[in-house]
Amino acid sequence: MRYVELLRHTDNDGDRLTPRGVADAEAISGRLSPPYVAFVSTGASRCTQMLEVLRSAAGQDDVPITEATGLRSSVEGRWRDAAKAAGKGADVEAIRAVDPELVERESWLLGLTLRQLIEGLPEGGRALVVGHSPTNEAAVLGLTGQVIRPLGKGEGVLVTEDAEHYRSEPLT
């Protein structure tokens, strides 16, 4: 089996974590399952900053943080507009009702990147990935076919692969 803990970044102001976001990341570190063979950011500073906090708490400062820019949408404004039109707390199904082409295409692209990341892990390997909402949820949909509830800041899912069967479950 291979494992990815996929988290949404904590509280931010622009592309930096707020002091509360840093404190929340530190608190989250106690719920995670190190050791990790990979720490992966979408490339956004707030995601990389959160990973720096989590990596340090895991005692794994020697493991580099890599970027998977394919887990970050190139049409973030379109996602924001569709999510706003779908209403507060909308999941990817509600967003799909507003912009079906967006959700279909992006879920496929994001899911493909998540699949490649998982397949690049060694057997039994675990990666910690920090990204965004609703694109984290779209990646899970694209990979597993599962619709997950919208992730609040600092929340996440565990995505597992076993013999090319993928599934997700909430991180507790």
Kinemage of the C-alpha trace (Angstrom):
@kinemage 1
@onewidth
@group {chain A} dominant
@subgroup {mainchain}
@vectorlist {calphas} color= white
{ca met a 1} P 0.000 0.000 0.000
{ca arg a 2} L 0.924 3.619 -0.492
{ca tyr a 3} L -0.461 6.568 1.454
{ca val a 4} L -0.977 10.298 0.918
{ca glu a 5} L -2.139 12.585 3.675
{ca leu a 6} L -3.693 15.432 1.671
{ca leu a 7} L -4.268 18.602 3.705
{ca arg a 8} L -5.664 22.038 3.043
{ca his a 9} L -3.378 24.825 4.236
{ca thr a 10} L -4.241 26.631 7.458
{ca asp a 11} L -5.282 30.275 7.899
{ca asn a 12} L -3.554 32.669 5.543
{ca asp a 13} L -3.300 36.317 4.547
{ca gly a 14} L -2.541 36.372 0.848
{ca asp a 15} L 0.097 33.726 0.167
{ca arg a 16} L 1.530 33.600 3.711
{ca leu a 17} L 0.217 31.844 6.802
{ca thr a 18} L -1.050 34.094 9.544
{ca pro a 19} L 0.310 33.650 13.081
{ca arg a 20} L -2.889 31.685 13.771
{ca gly a 21} L -2.215 29.577 10.668
{ca val a 22} L 1.276 28.743 11.937
{ca ala a 23} L -0.094 27.855 15.387
{ca asp a 24} L -2.810 25.688 13.822
{ca ala a 25} L -0.201 23.893 11.691
{ca glu a 26} L 1.834 23.192 14.823
{ca ala a 27} L -1.282 21.778 16.520
{ca ile a 28} L -2.093 19.607 13.485
{ca ser a 29} L 1.357 18.027 13.597
{ca gly a 30} L 0.289 15.887 16.546
{ca arg a 31} L -2.419 14.202 14.434
{ca leu a 32} L -0.171 13.152 11.564
{ca ser a 33} L 1.517 9.820 10.887
{ca pro a 34} L 5.236 10.243 10.202
{ca pro a 35} L 7.679 9.215 8.952
{ca tyr a 36} L 7.148 10.538 5.446
{ca val a 37} L 9.150 9.729 2.348
{ca ala a 38} L 7.923 12.934 0.679
{ca phe a 39} L 6.651 16.377 1.604
{ca val a 40} L 4.807 17.945 -1.347
{ca ser a 41} L 3.509 21.473 -1.895
{ca thr a 42} L 1.464 22.886 -4.759
{ca gly a 43} L 4.105 25.595 -4.956
{ca ala a 44} L 2.065 28.227 -3.143
{ca ser a 45} L 4.092 29.847 -0.360
{ca arg a 46} L 1.354 29.209 2.223
{ca cys a 47} L 1.445 25.469 1.437
{ca thr a 48} L 5.240 25.286 1.552
{ca gln a 49} L 5.297 27.280 4.797
{ca met a 50} L 2.810 24.862 6.390
{ca leu a 51} L 4.909 21.903 5.249
{ca glu a 52} L 8.006 23.466 6.808
{ca val a 53} L 6.195 23.575 10.153
{ca leu a 54} L 4.899 19.992 9.813
{ca arg a 55} L 8.221 18.602 8.560
{ca ser a 56} L 10.064 20.167 11.491
{ca ala a 57} L 7.509 18.773 13.964
{ca ala a 58} L 8.008 15.326 12.398
{ca gly a 59} L 11.767 15.673 12.941
{ca gln a 60} L 12.411 15.225 9.226
{ca asp a 61} L 14.111 18.490 8.242
{ca asp a 62} L 16.505 16.455 6.070
{ca val a 63} L 13.658 15.435 3.693
{ca pro a 64} L 13.193 18.085 0.973
{ca ile a 65} L 9.887 19.727 0.172
{ca thr a 66} L 9.046 19.180 -3.486
{ca glu a 67} L 6.490 20.923 -5.662
{ca ala a 68} L 3.672 19.286 -7.593
{ca thr a 69} L 2.303 22.282 -9.455
{ca gly a 70} L -0.165 19.948 -11.179
{ca leu a 71} L -2.102 19.890 -7.891
{ca arg a 72} L -2.746 23.616 -8.320
{ca ser a 73} L -5.279 24.712 -10.882
{ca ser a 74} L -4.331 27.104 -13.658
{ca val a 75} L -7.889 28.478 -13.538
{ca glu a 76} L -8.209 29.354 -9.839
{ca gly a 77} L -10.417 32.360 -10.609
{ca arg a 78} L -12.886 30.117 -12.403
{ca trp a 79} L -12.969 27.799 -9.379
{ca arg a 80} L -13.629 30.779 -7.080
{ca asp a 81} L -16.453 32.029 -9.302
{ca ala a 82} L -18.075 28.587 -9.589
{ca ala a 83} L -17.761 27.908 -5.857
{ca lys a 84} L -19.258 31.291 -5.030
{ca ala a 85} L -22.158 30.666 -7.417
{ca ala a 86} L -22.704 27.202 -5.890
{ca gly a 87} L -23.036 28.719 -2.409
{ca lys a 88} L -21.174 28.655 0.866
{ca gly a 89} L -19.917 25.195 1.785
{ca ala a 90} L -20.522 23.776 -1.697
{ca asp a 91} L -18.921 20.430 -2.500
{ca val a 92} L -17.568 19.514 -5.944
{ca glu a 93} L -20.970 18.137 -7.002
{ca ala a 94} L -22.592 21.498 -6.313
{ca ile a 95} L -19.767 23.232 -8.175
{ca arg a 96} L -20.230 20.754 -11.052
{ca ala a 97} L -23.874 21.855 -11.302
{ca val a 98} L -22.635 25.417 -11.903
{ca asp a 99} L -19.689 24.627 -14.182
{ca pro a 100} L -19.664 20.977 -15.296
{ca glu a 101} L -16.822 21.416 -17.788
{ca leu a 102} L -14.566 22.899 -15.096
{ca val a 103} L -15.130 20.067 -12.636
{ca glu a 104} L -14.828 17.311 -15.246
{ca arg a 105} L -11.607 18.577 -16.811
{ca glu a 106} L -9.910 19.771 -13.637
{ca ser a 107} L -10.838 16.666 -11.614
{ca trp a 108} L -9.252 14.548 -14.327
{ca leu a 109} L -6.067 16.679 -14.423
{ca leu a 110} L -5.727 17.001 -10.656
{ca gly a 111} L -6.520 13.308 -10.143
{ca leu a 112} L -3.864 12.353 -12.687
{ca thr a 113} L -1.242 14.357 -10.804
{ca leu a 114} L -2.305 12.772 -7.505
{ca arg a 115} L -2.086 9.310 -9.104
{ca gln a 116} L 1.428 10.027 -10.401
{ca leu a 117} L 2.489 11.234 -6.968
{ca ile a 118} L 1.160 8.083 -5.286
{ca glu a 119} L 2.637 5.767 -7.890
{ca gly a 120} L 6.025 7.421 -7.352
{ca leu a 121} L 6.061 6.376 -3.702
{ca pro a 122} L 7.790 3.181 -2.630
{ca glu a 123} L 5.637 0.315 -1.370
{ca gly a 124} L 4.510 1.257 2.150
{ca gly a 125} L 5.563 4.878 1.562
{ca arg a 126} L 3.689 7.846 2.940
{ca ala a 127} L 3.636 11.414 1.605
{ca leu a 128} L 2.339 14.575 3.223
{ca val a 129} L 0.789 16.958 0.675
{ca val a 130} L -0.549 20.452 1.361
{ca gly a 131} L -2.864 22.093 -1.156
{ca his a 132} L -6.070 24.032 -1.559
{ca ser a 133} L -9.833 23.717 -1.534
{ca pro a 134} L -11.781 22.855 -3.681
{ca thr a 135} L -8.933 21.511 -5.821
{ca asn a 136} L -7.913 18.926 -3.197
{ca glu a 137} L -11.474 17.625 -3.293
{ca ala a 138} L -11.428 17.652 -7.106
{ca ala a 139} L -8.168 15.653 -7.123
{ca val a 140} L -9.736 13.021 -4.865
{ca leu a 141} L -12.805 12.891 -7.128
{ca gly a 142} L -10.621 12.502 -10.208
{ca leu a 143} L -8.556 9.702 -8.649
{ca thr a 144} L -11.098 7.746 -6.615
{ca gly a 145} L -14.478 8.785 -8.016
{ca gln a 146} L -15.450 9.743 -4.453
{ca val a 147} L -17.040 13.082 -3.604
{ca ile a 148} L -15.682 14.260 -0.276
{ca arg a 149} L -17.027 17.064 1.837
{ca pro a 150} L -15.335 20.461 1.516
{ca leu a 151} L -12.135 20.648 3.554
{ca gly a 152} L -11.855 23.399 6.117
{ca lys a 153} L -8.490 25.039 6.698
{ca gly a 154} L -6.104 22.486 8.144
{ca glu a 155} L -8.404 19.534 7.404
{ca gly a 156} L -7.455 16.623 5.239
{ca val a 157} L -8.033 13.189 3.812
{ca leu a 158} L -5.990 10.031 3.684
{ca val a 159} L -5.742 8.661 0.147
{ca thr a 160} L -4.575 5.067 -0.135
{ca glu a 161} L -3.541 2.889 -3.037
{ca asp a 162} L -3.533 -0.884 -2.904
{ca ala a 163} L -2.917 -2.790 -6.133
{ca glu a 164} L -4.037 0.249 -8.148
{ca his a 165} L -7.288 0.589 -6.180
{ca tyr a 166} L -7.652 4.060 -4.700
{ca arg a 167} L -9.839 5.255 -1.858
{ca ser a 168} L -10.027 8.121 0.596
{ca glu a 169} L -11.155 8.649 4.143
{ca pro a 170} L -11.175 11.671 6.422
{ca leu a 171} L -8.062 12.282 8.505
{ca thr a 172} L -8.943 12.386 12.158
